[in-house]
Structure formats: structure tokens, C-alpha cells
Amino acid sequence: MLIDAYLPALLDFLKKLSPEILKIYHQDSVEIKTKPDHSPVTEADLMSHNAILEFLKKLTPDIPVISEEAEFQNNININANQFWLVDPLDGTREFIAKTDDFSINIALIENHIPILGIIYAPVFDISYFAIKNKGAFKKQGDQPQEKIHVRKLNLEKPIVIASRRHANNEKLQKFFESIKNYERISRGSAIKFCLIAEGKADIYPRFGETFFWDTAAGQCIVEEAGGHVVDAKGNPLRYNGAPPYLNTYFFAVGDGADFFIF
């Protein structure tokens, strides 16, 4: 099965999965548990994880899957040239707070590089997706898909997008002080990558802890839209199958923003 065939199958699957997630989202109360790392997990996270895992096993039975909610994987090395990275519900705290800013992230990794990425926002019924060397796209509901591209950096007043959950990070505050003149917007989950990719923001700096499943899909989309997702030295993020699947600090940047950072 060619990679091009994975994409429509996944997009159709996520659209069908969405109502089940939204049904839980719109409940008056949602059961919340705490994982060993003290982060929250809801029934929607686990339901989405199980559904995606089952679907990927049927779609690509020979490609292993690393998912945030598969706790047993904390001690497993995935020694494969290809594997899936899945965040079944990125932005669980946003889901709990009912801000609408949560997404499903799915990326296919090949030789440490994301070659397919999907970020789907159930509340907005928006899909952002990309295949390496084939561009990045956005699809709203049943409308035709549209190609997206990062924007040219606004040197006079760049738009910086940051997490509303990490606003008091000391390194982030120092970063803002170094810029001086900027416009700041706050959003949750991997949707921040999407706003870089479609030219609605210039820079997404992240100084807090993130995992591979948080960034791989967004990196593929941003890169195919003409941008970059890089570490503090300007090197693209890379992914292997070895736990604990942690990223370094990173910046997602649009067109021309690389020199602004380094």
C-alpha cells in the first residue's frame, strides 16, 4: 500500500471518529484520571487511542505504532525504519477546560523523519495534513482542500504564538523580552503548528517538555508548507523509536524566520 493511499483513509476515519469524541466532550462532566507523570487522561483519550490503534493495525499491519496512551511502550525500543506516532487527544487540559483547542495528531516516521502528518481538530472539523515533498493542505468540513503556505516573516512586528498553559515559563518570558516588538496569540495543542503552516503566525517557541507525538505531525505540515521546526541550534527535530521519546526545546518558524532565531 502506497503512502498516498494512507492519507484519504486516515482522514475519512478521523472524521467518523470525531462524533464519538465530541459526544464525550459535550457531557456535563468527564471522568478524569491522573497518569504516573501527573498529567490528566480522560475516557476520550483512551477511546481515541483504542480506535486509532485498531484502525492502524488494519491499515498497516506491519508498521508498529507508538501512542501516548500506550503506557507499556515506555520500556520498549521500536527498531524499525517506519513507525507511526500518535497522540490520540493532544491538549487534554484544553479538552477538560472546554476551550475547543484539542486535536488528534498522527505522523508516519521513516528513518527518523516525519513523512506524513495529520492534525485534526474535531470541534472545528478542520484537517491539516501533508506528505513529504507533496505540500501541505487544509480541509474545512466538506469543502475542497486548499494548499497552505507559511508567510514571510514580519520583521517589524512578528506574530508569536505560544501555549496558554505555559505562559509563565521563564525562558519564554526572556524570549519575548529579546524580541521587544511583537504580537502574541495563545492557543492550545498542536493547532499552533497549523497556524504557522497557514501563514497566520510567524514563530512558535516551545521551551517546555514535549514528546515525539506532540510534534511530529506538526513538523511535517510546517515543513511542507515552507517552514521549519528546529532545535536551539537550528537542526530539524528527529525521531527514533527509543523511549522516553522526549524532544529538546524547539521553534516552529515560517518563511525567513530562521535568521531571526539563530
C-alpha positions in Angstrom: 0.0 0.0 0.0 1.5 3.4 -1.0 1.7 6.2 1.4 -0.6 8.3 -0.7 -3.4 5.8 0.0 -2.9 6.1 3.8 -3.9 9.7 3.8 -7.5 9.6 2.5 -8.2 6.5 4.6 -7.0 8.3 7.7 -8.8 11.5 7.0 -12.1 9.6 6.5 -11.5 7.6 9.7 -10.8 10.7 11.8 -14.0 12.3 10.5 -16.0 9.3 11.6 -14.2 9.1 15.0 -14.9 12.8 15.7 -18.6 12.5 16.8 -17.6 9.9 19.4 -15.0 12.3 20.9 -17.4 15.3 20.8 -20.1 13.2 22.5 -17.8 12.9 25.5 -16.6 16.5 25.2 -20.1 17.9 25.5 -21.0 15.8 28.5 -21.7 17.9 31.7 -18.9 16.0 33.4 -16.0 13.9 32.1 -14.2 11.3 34.1 -10.6 12.3 34.6 -7.7 10.1 35.8 -4.1 11.0 36.6 -1.3 9.2 34.9 2.0 8.4 36.6 3.6 11.6 35.2 0.8 13.5 36.9 -0.8 14.5 33.6 -4.6 14.0 33.1 -6.2 11.5 30.9 -9.9 11.2 30.1 -12.2 8.5 28.6 -11.9 10.4 25.3 -8.1 10.0 25.2 -8.4 6.2 25.8 -11.3 5.7 23.4 -9.5 7.6 20.7 -6.3 5.6 21.4 -8.0 2.3 21.1 -9.9 3.2 17.9 -6.8 4.6 16.2 -4.7 1.6 17.2 -7.2 -0.8 15.8 -7.5 1.2 12.6 -3.8 1.4 12.0 -3.3 -2.3 12.7 -5.7 -3.0 9.9 -4.4 -0.3 7.5 -0.7 -1.1 8.0 -0.3 -4.3 10.0 3.5 -4.4 9.5 4.2 -0.9 10.8 4.5 -0.5 14.6 2.6 2.2 16.5 3.9 4.5 19.3 0.9 6.2 21.0 1.0 8.5 24.0 -1.6 6.3 25.8 0.2 3.0 25.4 2.0 3.1 28.8 3.8 -0.2 28.2 5.8 1.5 25.4 7.8 3.4 28.0 10.2 0.5 28.2 10.1 -0.7 24.5 12.5 0.2 21.7 10.9 0.2 18.3 13.7 -0.9 16.0 12.0 -0.2 12.7 12.7 2.1 9.7 9.0 3.1 9.8 6.6 3.6 12.6 3.5 5.6 13.5 3.5 8.3 16.2 0.0 9.0 17.6 -1.4 11.5 20.1 -5.0 10.4 20.4 -6.0 13.6 22.1 -3.5 16.4 22.1 -4.5 19.1 24.5 -6.2 17.0 27.2 -6.2 20.0 29.6 -7.9 22.1 26.9 -10.4 19.3 26.4 -11.2 19.3 30.2 -11.4 23.2 30.2 -13.6 23.1 27.1 -11.6 25.7 25.2 -12.1 23.7 21.9 -8.3 23.7 21.4 -7.6 20.0 21.2 -6.6 17.8 18.3 -5.7 14.3 17.1 -2.1 14.0 15.8 -0.9 11.2 13.6 2.5 11.0 11.9 4.4 8.4 9.9 8.1 8.3 10.6 10.6 7.0 8.2 14.4 6.9 9.0 13.8 9.4 11.9 11.9 11.9 9.6 8.1 12.6 9.6 6.9 11.8 6.0 3.2 12.1 6.7 1.4 14.2 9.2 -2.2 14.8 10.1 -3.6 17.2 12.7 -7.4 17.0 13.0 -9.4 19.4 15.2 -12.8 17.8 16.0 -14.6 20.9 17.3 -13.8 22.8 14.1 -13.9 19.8 11.7 -10.6 21.0 10.3 -7.9 18.7 8.9 -4.3 19.9 8.3 -2.2 17.3 6.5 1.0 16.8 4.5 3.0 14.2 2.7 6.8 14.8 2.4 7.6 16.5 -0.9 3.9 16.9 -1.8 2.9 20.0 0.0 0.7 20.9 3.0 -3.1 21.2 2.9 -6.1 22.3 5.0 -9.6 21.0 4.7 -12.6 22.5 6.4 -15.6 20.3 6.7 -16.8 19.1 3.3 -15.2 22.0 1.5 -12.4 21.3 -1.1 -9.0 21.0 0.4 -6.7 24.1 -0.1 -2.9 24.2 -0.2 -1.4 26.2 2.6 2.0 28.0 2.9 3.8 29.8 5.7 4.0 33.6 5.4 7.0 35.8 5.0 8.3 37.0 8.4 7.1 40.4 9.5 10.3 41.9 10.8 8.7 44.9 12.3 6.2 43.1 14.4 6.3 39.3 14.2 3.3 37.3 15.4 4.4 34.8 18.1 2.1 32.0 19.0 2.5 30.3 22.4 0.8 27.8 24.7 -1.7 29.3 27.0 -0.7 26.6 29.5 2.9 27.6 29.7 2.6 31.4 29.7 4.8 31.8 32.8 7.8 29.8 31.6 10.9 31.8 32.4 12.7 31.0 29.2 9.6 32.0 27.2 9.5 35.3 29.0 13.1 36.0 28.2 12.5 35.2 24.6 9.7 37.7 24.4 11.9 40.3 26.1 14.6 39.7 23.4 12.0 40.5 20.7 10.6 43.6 22.3 8.1 44.4 19.5 5.7 41.6 18.7 2.1 40.5 18.6 1.3 37.5 20.8 -1.5 35.0 20.5 -2.2 32.0 22.7 -3.6 28.6 21.6 -3.6 25.1 22.9 -2.4 21.8 21.4 -0.8 21.2 18.0 -3.1 23.7 16.4 -0.2 26.2 17.0 1.8 24.4 14.3 -1.2 24.7 11.9 -1.3 28.5 12.3 2.3 28.7 11.4 1.7 26.5 8.4 -1.2 28.5 7.0 0.6 31.9 7.5 -1.4 33.2 10.5 1.7 33.3 12.8 5.5 33.6 12.4 7.1 31.8 15.3 6.0 29.2 17.8 8.7 28.9 20.5 8.5 26.0 22.9 10.8 25.8 26.0 8.7 23.3 27.9 8.7 19.5 27.8 7.2 17.9 24.7 7.1 14.3 23.4 7.5 13.0 19.8 3.8 12.5 19.4 3.2 16.2 20.2 5.4 17.5 17.4 5.9 15.0 14.5 2.7 15.6 12.6 3.0 19.4 13.0 6.6 19.3 11.9 5.7 17.5 8.6 2.9 20.0 8.0 5.0 23.1 8.7 7.9 21.9 6.7 5.8 21.0 3.7 4.2 24.5 4.0 7.7 26.0 3.6 8.6 26.5 7.2 11.0 24.8 9.7 10.7 23.0 13.1 14.2 23.1 14.6 16.1 22.9 17.9 18.0 25.7 19.6 21.0 25.1 17.2 18.8 25.3 14.1 18.7 21.5 13.4 15.4 19.9 12.4 13.8 17.7 15.1 14.4 14.0 14.5 12.5 10.9 15.9 13.6 7.4 16.8 11.9 4.5 18.4 13.7 4.8 21.8 11.9 5.9 25.0 11.3 8.3 26.6 10.5 9.9 23.3 11.4 13.4 24.5 12.1 16.5 22.3 14.6 19.2 23.1 13.4 22.9 23.1 12.2 23.8 19.6 11.0 26.6 17.4 8.4 26.3 14.6 9.1 29.2 12.2 7.7 30.5 8.9 9.5 31.8 5.9 12.6 33.8 6.7 12.2 33.4 10.4 15.3 31.2 10.8 17.8 34.1 11.0 15.5 35.8 13.5 16.1 33.0 15.9 19.7 32.0 15.5 
